[in-house]
């Protein structure tokens, strides 16, 4: 039930946001500027971290229930983020011209898209040469065989109850395969999250200049 997931999402994530995600978001978005696209913006957890150097902010969210909450949050905020545009677009089919953005932001998104390779290709397409994808994603526990086995066991059920979320994706490898260069990669445990979603990767994936 997507409407229930949207309604409960912020409450379910509150402990993890306080434990680590808010600090990671703030660090990741500290110097973001220019024309910015955020994919899978959800209920707007990143909004408070966009600064005055952001010239243009476009937010995509394919789920209409999440999008409604995002619009409500935007309407309640003052400052530059209140003028952001929201589109109910899929990450696999972004309705923007090639080389439209200086930065793309994606946090806890690529785990749930149906075709991550296509989504990453679309991100690469809409970025300008030298542009950056700023990302936080939970990934497969490649350094913990026991946890990885549980991720594989639970993934079919997890996808059904968590909006298509996958537990075993190797997002770093997928970004590199698409031609991105990853800078400042960090791997951390997402505290106060269920153990099967704790392994994370975050950093900057840069599109090479032409």
C-alpha atoms as one frame of an Amber mdcrd trajectory, in Angstrom:
protein
   0.000   0.000   0.000   2.034   2.971  -1.270  -0.149   5.517   0.542   0.590
   3.885   3.904   4.327   3.709   3.159   4.345   7.430   2.356   2.395   8.298
   5.490   4.685   6.316   7.801   8.031   6.865   6.074   9.308   9.878   8.042
   8.271   8.296  11.328   9.992   5.007  10.470  13.214   6.793   9.475  13.338
   9.268  12.377  15.780   7.302  14.540  18.184   6.634  11.687  17.989  10.243
  10.500  19.006  11.457  13.961  21.678   8.781  14.386  23.541   9.386  11.128
  21.603  10.294   7.988  21.086  13.974   8.752  24.825  14.455   9.334  25.638
  12.561   6.132  23.163  14.639   4.133  24.530  17.900   5.513  28.117  16.921
   4.728  27.257  15.699   1.239  25.299  18.811   0.250  27.494  21.416   1.941
  28.899  22.907  -1.273  26.145  22.126  -3.767  25.521  24.962  -6.222  24.191
  25.878  -9.648  21.463  23.886 -11.380  20.528  20.878  -9.230  18.304  17.867
  -9.821  17.293  15.553  -6.993  15.914  12.181  -8.055  13.505  10.246  -5.861
  13.162  13.150  -3.454  10.622  11.286  -1.324   9.217  13.434   1.467  11.995
  16.020   1.188  14.598  14.917   3.730  17.334  16.832   1.884  15.506  20.146
   1.542  16.958  21.837   4.613  20.519  21.242   3.389  20.298  23.118   0.083
  22.025  26.475   0.427  21.824  29.853  -1.249  24.265  28.849  -4.000  21.643
  26.587  -5.574  20.353  28.571  -8.543  17.688  26.116  -9.685  16.302  23.069
  -7.893  14.209  20.394  -9.589  12.871  17.463  -7.583  11.527  14.260  -9.098
   9.365  11.781  -7.200   7.408   9.112  -9.113   5.147   8.079  -6.241   2.131
  10.431  -6.081   1.673   9.907  -2.334   5.291  10.824  -1.587   5.039  13.703
  -4.055   2.026  15.135  -2.216   3.964  15.148   1.060   6.957  16.706  -0.681
   4.810  19.530  -2.087   3.321  20.119   1.344   6.766  20.351   2.906   7.952
  22.759   0.217   4.938  24.994   0.749   5.731  25.213   4.462   9.350  26.234
   3.938  10.833  29.674   3.378  13.930  30.479   1.326  15.318  29.217  -1.947
  14.070  25.638  -1.572  10.464  26.860  -1.425  10.678  27.754  -5.130  11.769
  24.278  -6.161   9.846  22.517  -8.916   8.476  19.013  -8.356   7.820  16.532
 -11.167   6.383  13.014 -10.848   9.035  11.538 -13.131  10.781   8.180 -13.092
  14.545   8.093 -12.601  14.750   5.723 -15.568  13.162   8.310 -17.878  14.090
  11.828 -16.826  12.214  14.521 -18.787  15.216  16.823 -19.155  17.597  17.680
 -21.969  21.138  16.360 -22.130  23.698  18.234 -19.988  21.047  20.215 -18.068
  22.472  20.060 -14.536  25.648  20.761 -12.600  24.685  18.322  -9.842  22.332
  15.391  -9.378  21.455  14.260  -5.839  20.226  10.770  -5.023  19.886   9.496
  -1.473  18.450   6.024  -0.785  16.960   5.899  -4.281  18.861   3.455  -6.491
  17.928   0.551  -4.219  14.312   0.799  -5.329  14.355   1.730  -9.026  13.301
  -1.089 -11.339  16.265  -0.641 -13.695  19.275   0.860 -11.891  21.541   0.732
 -14.953  18.995   2.759 -16.920  18.563   5.242 -14.072  22.321   5.739 -13.773
  22.582   6.203 -17.553  19.890   8.887 -17.349  21.749  10.646 -14.524  24.918
  10.571 -16.620  23.028  11.974 -19.617  21.507  14.987 -17.847  24.743  15.958
 -16.087  27.057  18.486 -17.673  30.661  17.405 -18.379  32.472  17.446 -15.037
  29.133  17.376 -13.180  28.582  15.389 -10.013  26.177  12.828  -8.624  26.042
  13.152  -4.823  24.785   9.874  -3.414  23.970   7.856  -0.301  22.832   4.276
  -0.917  22.484   1.116   1.102  24.184  -1.828  -0.584  25.065  -5.504  -0.398
  27.130  -6.526   2.646  30.055  -7.805   0.587  32.400  -7.681   3.587  30.047
  -9.704   5.817  29.134 -13.112   4.304  26.625 -13.941   7.013  24.717 -10.697
   6.600  24.901 -11.004   2.809  23.256 -14.430   3.003  20.419 -12.929   5.047
  20.065 -10.103   2.547  19.621 -12.620  -0.265  17.132 -14.659   1.766  15.017
 -11.690   2.768  15.173  -9.655  -0.438  12.071 -11.186  -2.159   9.890 -10.368
   0.856  11.628  -7.056   1.560  10.904  -5.812  -1.963   7.202  -6.470  -1.452
   6.895  -4.643   1.859   9.402  -1.829   1.253   8.344  -0.298  -2.038  10.560
  -2.369  -4.322  13.703  -1.817  -2.244  16.555  -4.242  -3.042  19.061  -5.343
  -0.404  21.897  -6.724  -2.545  22.783  -4.069  -5.108  26.402  -3.067  -5.761
  25.835   0.596  -6.518  29.507   1.546  -6.562  30.253  -0.982  -9.303  27.185
   0.134 -11.275  28.286   3.770 -11.168  31.788   2.900 -12.334  30.389   0.730
 -15.132  28.414   3.735 -16.379  31.583   5.825 -16.699  31.517   7.724 -13.421
  34.635   8.314 -11.345  33.875   7.982  -7.622  35.575  10.495  -5.321  35.673
  10.425  -1.541  33.897   7.087  -1.224  32.855   6.226   2.328  31.337   3.003
   3.627  29.481   3.137   6.925  26.844   1.362   8.946  23.460   3.095   8.864
  22.809   3.151  12.593  19.377   2.346  14.035  18.315   0.787  10.716  17.414
  -2.904  10.344  20.669  -4.927  10.062  20.007  -5.967   6.454  20.003  -2.329
   5.280  22.849  -0.996   7.398  25.756  -1.321   4.902  25.972   1.965   2.968
  28.129   3.721   0.437  28.219   7.493  -0.044  30.291  10.026  -1.904  30.643
  11.867  -5.189  30.445  10.270  -8.631  31.835  12.612 -11.272  31.055  12.602
 -14.971  34.281  13.017 -16.906  34.707  16.162 -18.958  34.368  15.756 -22.701
